[in-house]
């Protein structure tokens, strides 16, 4: 819960638009971290695994879009969130 509030406060100071690509990536990253911690406790929860894979795919598509549109913002987000980036970009 605190993580979501910190993301909301971070985005409110930057851009209040939750449809903004960067804000969607931040929200998806927080949801991915929650699901990852859940799956560490419950490794046989296959429906949560499928949900995690879908979230990761959506985040990957958003990152690819952002890398094509605004490379400076893309590199800043990857650095701030500690993501690996994209293959071939």
C-alpha positions as CSV (number, residue, x, y, z in Angstrom):
1,X,0.0,0.0,0.0
2,X,2.8,2.4,0.8
3,X,4.5,1.6,-2.4
4,X,1.4,2.6,-4.4
5,X,1.1,5.8,-2.4
6,X,4.7,6.7,-3.2
7,X,4.2,6.0,-6.9
8,X,1.0,8.2,-6.8
9,X,2.9,11.0,-5.1
10,X,5.8,10.7,-7.5
11,X,3.5,10.8,-10.5
12,X,1.4,13.6,-9.1
13,X,4.5,15.8,-8.8
14,X,5.4,14.9,-12.4
15,X,2.3,14.3,-14.4
16,X,-1.2,13.7,-13.0
17,X,-2.3,11.9,-16.2
18,X,-2.5,8.2,-15.3
19,X,-2.9,7.4,-19.0
20,X,0.6,8.7,-19.6
21,X,2.9,5.8,-20.7
22,X,5.4,6.4,-18.0
23,X,2.8,6.3,-15.2
24,X,1.4,3.0,-16.7
25,X,4.8,1.5,-16.5
26,X,5.2,2.6,-12.9
27,X,1.9,1.1,-11.9
28,X,2.6,-2.2,-13.8
29,X,6.0,-2.4,-12.1
30,X,4.4,-2.1,-8.7
31,X,1.9,-4.8,-9.5
32,X,4.6,-7.1,-10.9
33,X,6.6,-6.7,-7.6
34,X,3.4,-7.6,-5.6
35,X,2.7,-10.6,-7.7
36,X,6.3,-11.8,-7.6
37,X,6.3,-11.7,-3.8
38,X,3.0,-13.5,-3.7
39,X,4.4,-16.2,-6.0
40,X,7.4,-16.7,-3.8
41,X,5.0,-17.7,-1.0
42,X,2.6,-19.7,-3.3
43,X,4.7,-21.2,-6.1
44,X,1.8,-23.4,-7.4
45,X,-0.6,-20.6,-7.9
46,X,-0.7,-20.9,-11.7
47,X,-3.5,-18.4,-12.3
48,X,-1.3,-15.7,-10.7
49,X,1.6,-16.9,-12.8
50,X,-0.5,-16.3,-16.0
51,X,-1.5,-12.9,-14.7
52,X,2.1,-12.0,-14.0
53,X,3.0,-13.0,-17.6
54,X,0.3,-10.8,-19.0
55,X,1.4,-7.9,-16.9
56,X,5.0,-8.4,-18.0
57,X,3.9,-8.5,-21.7
58,X,1.9,-5.3,-21.3
59,X,4.9,-3.6,-19.6
60,X,7.2,-4.8,-22.4
61,X,4.9,-3.4,-25.1
62,X,4.7,-0.1,-23.3
63,X,8.5,0.1,-22.9
64,X,8.9,-0.7,-26.6
65,X,6.4,2.1,-27.5
66,X,8.2,4.5,-25.2
67,X,11.6,3.7,-26.5
68,X,10.4,4.5,-30.1
69,X,8.7,7.7,-29.0
70,X,10.9,9.3,-26.4
71,X,14.3,7.6,-25.8
72,X,15.4,10.0,-23.0
73,X,12.3,9.3,-20.9
74,X,12.7,5.5,-21.7
75,X,16.3,5.5,-20.4
76,X,15.4,7.5,-17.3
77,X,12.5,5.1,-16.4
78,X,14.6,2.0,-17.0
79,X,17.3,3.4,-14.7
80,X,14.9,4.5,-12.0
81,X,13.0,1.3,-11.9
82,X,16.0,-0.9,-12.3
83,X,14.7,-2.7,-15.4
84,X,16.9,-4.4,-17.9
85,X,15.6,-2.6,-20.9
86,X,14.7,-4.2,-24.2
87,X,16.6,-6.6,-26.4
88,X,17.8,-5.1,-29.7
89,X,17.1,-1.5,-28.7
